[in-house]
Amino acid sequence: MRYDASSSTMLTDNSLLTLARSATTSDRPDRRGGLSSLGSAFARLANGQASRSFSHFAKAHLRRRLKAGQLNVSGMRKSMRWARHVLVCVVRNEGHRLAFFLDYYRRLGIEHFIVIDNQSTDDTATLLAGFDDVSLVVATGSYKAARFGNDWINEVINRYCSEKWVLYVDADEFLVFPHSDTRSIADLTRYMTRAGMGALRAVMVDMYSDRNISTNICAPGRDPLEVCSLFDASGYAVDYVEKDRTLWIKGGVRGRVYFSDQLWNGPALNKLPLVYVGGERLYLKSSHQIWPLGLNRPEAKAGPTVTAALLHYKFMSSFVENVTERPILSEHTAEYAAYSADRNAISFVGEPTRTYRDWRDFARCGLIEGEAWAEAAGG
């Protein structure tokens, strides 16, 4: 079932979780045919899902093994063994972002960072070398050919992060969840374990300002929220694909500004940034989709289901350079063709624009849910 830009089920006051549940209704087998036809329908669905699941696994597993030779893991620190919550990311020339990035996630409760550096020419390696809680892995080869870093990520998390909670984010993404201002990621995963949730679903929310993009300058160590504090509270569309158990989300400010006439050609905003590596876990499409496929729709078996958001600081001053430099464009998805230098002058402010202060602003407009988890968790 698809919800497009003209649909009445676009997210306004409804939550993404509510839309996800309603989206599956018409995908269920027709019960009017009796138990035998219902059983046959489920059998066909199960067989198809099993075949598709194995295909996803086989391809991603093979790519992971083939690209393992592109990784130099000599910088992996022994202290990582004792970490329960590990953040993994791929960077290239993002040294200016890392001071606040590391500080933010340390305060959230991340115990170790595995940074995969794809041939940076800035001071990334020097900056990270002084931290005992950071392991630096050097990746050679094409970021795009490694499925935008996924093959490297899959090798690292499966080889080094077994029985750990892994947070997979980019250097411009900041996780927030209900009560993340007072509860740590350890509190959250303790609740998720008890509730039977092996992964956390999140929506990526693009942050912006009321100024030209080129003026959104964030000095190293500064909180990017001080520069870009605006977001779109509505205008998100969902498409639940039963065969992959994936809730695809598109829209937001990028859908409104860059893809208004072709929303579903825009970037996917659904992510599964947090996962427990209890067996082989393979990201299939960036962090938008994962294998086993059942993890793509994580819901609590007991207690409220928690969802999260990633504050995404794409529209900083470096954005103009990133969408005009050919070497950078060649390593990214086709969506970058929609971003051009003249877009620097465009105003992102519109009717859906709101100011972000904390996670409650996302909860009020239905972008995240499950704030009752903290009470259910106790402590």
C-alpha positions in Angstrom: 0.0 0.0 0.0 1.4 3.4 -0.9 0.7 6.7 0.6 1.7 9.5 -1.8 1.8 13.3 -1.4 -1.8 13.7 -2.2 -3.0 11.1 0.2 -5.1 11.9 3.3 -2.9 9.5 5.2 0.2 11.8 5.0 1.5 12.4 8.5 -0.2 15.4 10.1 -1.5 14.5 13.5 -1.1 10.8 13.0 2.0 9.1 14.1 4.3 7.1 11.9 3.8 4.0 14.1 0.0 4.3 13.6 0.4 4.6 9.9 2.7 1.6 9.8 0.1 -0.5 11.6 -2.7 0.6 9.3 -0.6 0.2 6.2 -0.5 -3.6 6.6 -4.3 -4.1 6.7 -4.9 -4.5 2.9 -1.8 -6.7 2.6 -3.3 -9.5 4.7 -4.9 -12.5 2.9 -8.6 -12.4 2.2 -10.3 -14.3 5.0 -13.5 -14.9 3.1 -12.0 -18.0 1.4 -12.0 -20.0 4.6 -9.2 -21.5 6.6 -7.8 -23.6 3.8 -7.4 -20.7 1.4 -6.0 -18.6 4.3 -3.5 -21.2 5.1 -2.4 -21.5 1.4 -2.1 -17.7 1.2 0.1 -17.6 4.2 2.2 -20.6 2.9 2.8 -18.8 -0.4 3.7 -15.6 1.4 6.1 -17.5 3.8 7.8 -19.3 0.9 8.2 -16.1 -1.0 9.6 -14.3 2.0 12.0 -17.2 2.8 13.3 -17.1 -0.7 13.7 -13.3 -0.7 15.3 -13.4 2.8 17.9 -15.9 1.7 18.7 -13.9 -1.4 19.2 -10.8 0.7 21.4 -12.7 3.1 23.5 -14.4 0.4 24.3 -11.2 -1.5 25.1 -9.1 1.5 27.1 -11.8 3.2 29.2 -12.4 0.0 29.8 -8.6 -0.5 30.8 -8.3 3.2 33.5 -11.0 2.8 34.7 -9.7 -0.6 35.2 -6.1 0.8 36.8 -7.2 4.0 40.2 -7.0 2.3 39.7 -3.2 1.9 39.8 -2.7 5.7 42.9 -2.1 7.8 41.8 -3.0 11.3 45.2 -2.5 13.0 43.7 0.5 14.8 41.1 -1.7 16.6 41.6 -1.1 20.4 41.4 -3.9 22.9 39.1 -1.8 25.1 36.4 -2.3 22.6 35.9 -5.9 23.8 34.3 -4.7 27.0 32.0 -2.2 25.5 28.3 -3.0 25.5 27.2 -0.1 23.3 29.3 0.6 20.2 28.8 3.3 17.6 30.0 2.6 14.1 30.2 5.2 11.3 32.0 5.8 7.9 33.6 9.2 7.5 35.6 11.1 4.8 37.0 14.5 5.6 34.6 15.1 8.5 37.1 16.0 11.2 35.4 19.3 11.8 32.2 17.5 12.9 33.8 14.9 15.2 34.5 16.8 18.5 30.8 17.5 19.2 29.7 14.2 17.6 31.9 12.2 20.0 30.9 14.3 23.0 27.2 14.0 22.2 27.2 10.3 22.0 29.5 9.8 25.0 26.9 11.7 27.0 24.2 9.5 25.6 26.1 6.4 26.9 28.1 5.1 24.0 31.1 3.2 25.3 33.2 2.8 22.2 33.4 4.2 18.7 34.5 2.4 15.5 35.2 5.0 12.9 35.8 3.7 9.4 37.8 6.3 7.6 37.6 6.2 3.8 40.8 7.9 2.8 40.3 11.3 4.5 42.8 14.0 3.7 41.9 16.2 6.6 43.0 15.8 10.3 40.5 13.0 11.1 43.2 10.4 11.9 45.2 12.8 14.1 42.1 13.9 16.0 40.9 10.4 16.7 44.3 8.9 17.6 44.2 10.5 21.1 41.0 8.8 22.3 41.1 5.4 24.0 37.5 4.8 23.3 37.9 5.2 19.5 39.1 2.5 17.1 40.1 3.8 13.7 39.6 1.4 10.8 41.0 2.6 7.4 39.0 1.7 4.3 40.4 1.8 0.8 38.3 1.5 -2.3 35.1 3.2 -3.5 32.5 4.2 -0.9 29.8 3.8 -3.6 31.1 0.4 -4.7 31.0 -0.7 -1.1 27.3 0.0 -1.3 27.8 3.4 0.3 29.9 1.9 3.1 27.5 -0.9 4.0 29.8 -3.7 3.1 32.5 -2.3 5.4 29.9 -1.7 8.2 28.6 -5.3 7.9 32.1 -6.8 8.2 33.0 -4.7 11.2 29.8 -5.2 13.2 29.8 -9.0 12.6 33.5 -9.5 13.2 33.9 -7.3 16.3 30.5 -6.5 17.8 28.9 -9.9 18.5 26.5 -9.7 21.4 26.7 -5.9 21.5 24.2 -3.2 20.8 25.4 -1.3 17.7 24.4 2.3 16.7 25.1 2.9 13.0 24.9 6.6 12.2 26.6 9.2 10.0 28.7 12.0 11.4 25.9 14.5 10.8 23.2 12.4 12.5 22.2 12.7 16.2 19.9 10.1 17.8 17.0 11.3 20.0 14.3 9.1 21.6 11.7 9.7 24.3 13.5 10.8 27.5 16.9 10.8 25.8 17.6 14.0 27.8 17.4 12.0 31.1 17.8 8.4 30.1 20.9 6.8 28.7 21.1 4.4 25.7 21.8 1.6 28.2 18.5 2.3 29.9 16.8 2.1 26.5 18.4 -1.1 25.4 17.7 -2.7 28.8 14.0 -1.9 28.2 14.2 -3.1 24.6 15.7 -6.4 25.6 12.9 -7.0 28.2 10.3 -5.9 25.6 11.6 -8.2 22.9 12.8 -5.4 20.6 16.0 -6.4 18.7 16.2 -3.1 16.8 15.0 0.5 17.0 13.2 2.2 14.1 13.9 5.9 13.5 12.9 8.7 11.1 15.6 11.0 9.8 14.6 14.6 10.3 16.4 17.2 8.2 17.3 20.3 10.2 17.6 23.7 8.6 17.7 27.4 9.3 15.9 30.5 8.0 19.1 31.7 6.3 21.0 30.8 3.1 22.7 27.5 3.4 26.2 29.0 2.9 25.8 31.0 6.1 25.1 27.9 8.2 28.6 27.7 9.5 29.3 25.4 12.5 32.7 25.7 14.1 34.3 22.5 15.4 33.0 21.6 18.8 29.8 23.6 18.4 26.3 22.1 18.7 24.8 22.2 15.2 21.4 22.7 16.7 22.5 26.2 17.5 22.9 26.8 13.8 20.0 24.8 12.4 17.0 24.4 14.7 14.1 24.2 12.3 12.4 21.1 11.0 9.2 20.0 9.1 6.6 18.7 11.5 4.4 17.2 8.8 4.5 16.1 5.1 5.9 12.6 5.6 4.6 9.8 3.4 4.9 6.1 4.2 4.8 2.9 2.1 4.8 -0.4 4.0 6.3 -3.3 1.9 5.1 -6.5 3.4 7.5 -8.8 1.6 10.5 -7.0 3.1 8.7 -5.9 6.3 10.0 -2.4 5.7 8.2 0.9 6.4 9.6 3.3 3.8 9.3 7.0 4.7 9.8 9.9 2.4 9.1 13.6 2.4 9.9 16.2 5.0 11.7 19.4 4.0 13.7 17.7 1.2 10.5 16.2 -0.2 8.8 19.6 0.0 11.7 21.7 -1.5 13.5 19.3 -3.9 11.1 16.5 -4.8 7.6 18.1 -4.5 6.5 16.7 -7.9 8.2 13.4 -7.5 8.2 12.6 -3.8 9.0 8.9 -4.1 12.2 9.8 -6.1 13.5 11.5 -3.0 15.7 10.1 -0.2 14.4 7.5 2.2 14.0 8.8 5.7 13.4 5.5 7.5 16.4 4.0 9.4 17.2 1.2 11.8 20.2 2.8 13.5 20.3 0.7 16.7 20.4 -3.1 16.5 21.5 -6.0 18.8 24.0 -8.2 17.1 22.8 -11.5 18.3 23.9 -13.5 15.2 24.8 -12.2 11.8 23.2 -8.9 11.0 23.5 -7.4 7.5 22.5 -3.9 6.5 21.0 -4.0 3.0 20.3 -0.5 2.0 22.4 2.0 4.0 20.8 1.8 7.5 17.3 1.8 5.9 16.9 -1.9 5.8 18.5 -4.9 7.6 18.6 -8.7 7.5 17.1 -10.7 9.1 14.1 -9.0 7.6 12.0 -9.5 10.7 14.0 -6.8 12.4 12.7 -4.1 10.0 9.5 -3.8 11.9 10.5 -3.9 15.5 7.6 -3.8 17.9 7.5 -4.5 21.6 6.1 -7.8 22.7 5.5 -6.4 26.2 5.1 -2.7 26.9 5.0 0.3 24.6 7.0 0.2 21.3 9.7 2.9 21.2 10.6 4.8 18.1 13.3 7.4 17.6 14.5 10.2 15.3 17.9 11.2 13.8 18.5 14.9 13.7 20.2 15.3 10.3 22.4 18.3 9.7 22.8 18.1 6.0 22.1 21.7 5.2 25.3 23.2 6.7 27.6 25.5 4.7 29.5 22.5 3.3 26.4 21.3 1.5 26.9 23.7 -1.4 30.4 22.3 -2.1 29.2 18.7 -1.7 26.6 19.1 -4.4 28.8 20.8 -6.9 32.1 18.9 -6.6 32.2 16.1 -9.2 34.4 13.7 -7.1 31.9 14.0 -4.3 28.9 13.6 -6.5 30.4 10.5 -8.1 30.4 8.7 -4.8 26.8 9.4 -3.8 23.3 8.4 -4.9 21.5 9.8 -7.9 19.4 12.1 -5.6 22.3 14.5 -5.4 21.5 15.5 -9.0 18.4 17.3 -7.6 20.6 19.5 -5.4 22.3 22.3 -7.3 24.3 25.4 -6.3 21.5 27.8 -7.0 19.5 26.1 -4.3 21.6 28.0 -1.8 19.3 31.0 -2.3 16.1 29.0 -1.6 14.1 29.5 1.6 13.3 26.2 3.4 10.8 27.9 5.7 7.2 26.9 5.0 3.9 26.0 6.7 5.2 22.8 8.3 8.2 24.6 9.8 8.7 24.2 13.6 11.5 24.9 16.0 13.1 22.0 17.7 14.0 22.2 21.4 14.0 18.6 22.6 12.4 15.2 21.9 9.0 16.4 23.0 8.7 18.5 19.9 8.9 15.4 17.8 6.6 13.5 20.1 3.9 16.2 19.8 3.8 15.9 16.0 4.0 12.1 16.0 7.5 11.7 14.6 8.5 9.6 17.6 6.5 7.4 20.0 6.7 5.3 23.2 7.4 7.8 25.9 5.8 5.5 28.4 8.7 3.2 28.1 10.6 5.0 30.8 7.9 4.5 33.3 7.5 0.9 32.3 11.3 0.4 32.6 11.3 1.8 36.1 14.4 3.1 37.8 
